[in-house]
């Protein structure tokens, strides 16, 4: 049985396991301090970042980290799905779809106008899932370190 729920402080170990898989999938090594800071922000109710967990039989197997923010393009807020990950052993069971559908329901309930996310051009597996929700909007991301 699949359950989608908010991450809680008791999920830290499972989150760190999933987060490591996520960063390894991007061949990325983050300093431990960044990971600890991310977890602390996810647990801080005053912080806009939120983690939703996809659990199978009570065990977290994926996450969706998201936030909402004001937009100049609509009369209201946008939701941004920042990070989506499903553990390799749990893929193919609909967890990625369930996490996105969960965010759609949250966004509709909270009056968000849009939900958006980014992915790498070559991530064909993820793009098949994302294309089933909507077409890409043709934008290219620019990111500068400050």
C-alpha positions in Angstrom: 0.0 0.0 0.0 1.3 3.5 -1.0 0.9 6.4 1.5 1.9 10.0 0.7 2.6 12.1 3.8 4.6 14.9 5.2 8.1 14.1 6.5 8.5 14.2 10.2 11.6 14.4 12.5 11.5 10.6 12.9 12.0 10.2 9.1 15.5 11.7 9.2 17.3 8.4 8.6 15.1 7.3 5.8 15.3 10.8 4.2 19.1 10.8 4.4 19.1 7.4 2.7 16.9 8.7 -0.1 18.7 12.0 -0.3 22.0 10.1 -0.8 20.5 8.2 -3.7 19.2 11.4 -5.2 22.5 13.2 -5.1 24.4 10.1 -6.3 22.0 10.0 -9.3 23.3 13.4 -10.3 26.9 12.4 -9.5 26.8 15.2 -6.9 28.5 15.3 -3.5 27.1 17.8 -1.1 28.9 18.9 2.1 27.3 17.3 5.1 26.4 20.8 6.4 24.3 21.4 3.3 22.4 18.2 3.8 21.9 18.9 7.6 20.8 22.5 6.7 18.3 21.2 4.1 16.8 18.7 6.6 16.5 21.4 9.3 14.7 23.7 6.9 12.4 20.9 5.9 11.5 20.4 9.5 11.0 24.1 10.3 7.3 25.0 10.0 8.3 28.6 9.3 10.3 27.6 6.2 8.5 27.3 2.9 10.3 24.1 1.8 8.3 21.0 2.5 9.0 17.3 2.0 6.3 14.8 1.1 7.2 11.1 1.4 6.0 8.2 -0.6 5.9 5.2 1.6 5.3 1.5 0.8 4.2 -0.5 3.8 5.3 2.4 6.0 8.8 2.7 4.6 9.7 5.9 2.8 10.7 5.1 -0.8 10.6 8.5 -2.4 10.2 12.2 -1.8 8.9 15.4 -3.3 10.4 18.6 -2.0 8.4 21.6 -2.9 7.5 25.2 -2.0 5.1 27.9 -3.2 5.8 31.5 -4.0 4.1 34.6 -5.4 4.1 35.0 -9.2 4.0 38.0 -11.4 2.3 36.0 -14.2 -0.9 35.0 -12.4 -3.1 36.3 -9.7 -1.9 34.1 -6.9 0.9 31.7 -6.1 2.9 29.1 -8.0 4.0 25.8 -6.6 7.5 24.6 -7.4 8.5 21.0 -7.2 12.2 21.4 -6.5 13.3 17.8 -6.0 11.6 14.5 -6.9 13.2 11.1 -6.2 12.1 7.5 -6.0 14.5 4.8 -4.8 15.6 2.5 -7.6 14.1 -0.6 -6.0 10.7 1.1 -5.8 10.5 2.5 -9.3 7.8 1.3 -11.7 5.2 1.3 -8.9 3.7 4.7 -9.6 5.3 6.6 -6.7 6.6 9.4 -8.8 3.1 9.9 -10.3 1.5 9.6 -6.9 3.9 12.3 -5.5 3.1 14.7 -8.4 -0.7 14.0 -8.1 -0.4 14.7 -4.3 1.2 18.1 -5.0 -1.5 18.9 -7.6 -4.1 18.2 -5.0 -2.3 20.3 -2.4 -1.9 23.1 -4.8 -5.6 23.1 -5.8 -6.7 23.0 -2.2 -4.4 26.0 -1.4 -5.3 28.0 -4.4 -2.0 27.8 -6.3 -2.4 28.8 -9.9 0.3 26.6 -11.4 2.8 23.8 -10.5 6.1 23.6 -12.2 9.4 21.7 -12.1 12.6 21.2 -14.0 14.5 18.2 -15.2 17.6 17.5 -17.3 17.0 17.3 -21.0 18.5 13.8 -21.1 16.4 12.4 -18.3 14.1 10.5 -20.6 12.5 8.3 -18.0 11.4 11.3 -15.9 10.4 13.2 -19.0 8.0 10.4 -20.0 6.3 10.8 -16.6 6.3 14.6 -16.8 5.0 14.6 -20.3 2.0 12.6 -19.2 1.0 15.6 -17.0 1.7 18.5 -19.4 4.0 19.5 -22.2 7.3 21.3 -21.4 7.0 25.1 -21.7 10.1 25.6 -23.8 12.1 27.5 -21.3 15.8 27.0 -20.6 17.1 27.6 -17.1 20.1 29.9 -16.4 21.7 29.6 -13.0 24.5 31.8 -11.8 26.5 31.2 -8.6 26.6 34.3 -6.4 
